Amino acid sequence: MICTDLSKAVQEYLQGELDAGVYIGAVHESAQVTFPAVLVDVKAEPVQNSELYKATLTISVMSQVDTSTNSEHATLTRAVGAAMTSPTITSSYVQFYGITRLQVDESQADRHWISTLQFIAGVEAI
């Protein structure tokens, strides 16, 4: 349940931070994805003897090569990265205790620019 709540919290937060034309969703949802897109995947494990969880957030930023430039994709990726490292993420589902960026991977596949940003966070269910 914590993974679903955390994914929902991140998606709602990013919807308020990014342009309205950006699709924001979960990696495993069945909705048709439009581009540019930001897809959120979450894995969480409990911290021993605590009510906290250690969460790994993987956020994939995707743009179509035919409809956006590499520069536009890079700008969107920077916006996602800046939003995710902001201390102002709030949610009625979970409490965040620090978000740290671990890595960024860049690739191009099937006529898409793809940037994968990975973060680690301490979270607690509310």
DAZIRA-V565083 format. One record per pair of residues at least 12 apart in sequence whose C-alpha atoms are under 6 Angstrom apart, sorted by the first residue. I is the first residue (numbers start at 1). GAP is how many residues later the second one is. Records with the same first field share a line. If there is no record, write none. Layout:
# DAZIRA-V565083
I = GAP / GAP
This chain:
# DAZIRA-V565083
3 = 39
5 = 88
9 = 82
22 = 14 / 15
23 = 14
24 = 13 / 14 / 15
25 = 14
26 = 13 / 14
27 = 12 / 13 / 14
35 = 28
36 = 26 / 27
37 = 24 / 25
38 = 22 / 23
39 = 20 / 21
40 = 19
41 = 16 / 17
42 = 14 / 15
43 = 12 / 13
52 = 71 / 72
53 = 69 / 70
54 = 67 / 68
55 = 65 / 66
56 = 63 / 64
57 = 61 / 62
58 = 59 / 60
59 = 57 / 58
60 = 55 / 56
61 = 53 / 54
62 = 51 / 52
63 = 49 / 50
64 = 48
65 = 46 / 47
85 = 14
93 = 33
94 = 30 / 31 / 32
95 = 28 / 29
96 = 26 / 27
97 = 25 / 26
98 = 23
99 = 21 / 22
100 = 19 / 20
101 = 17 / 18
102 = 16 / 17
103 = 14 / 15
104 = 12 / 13
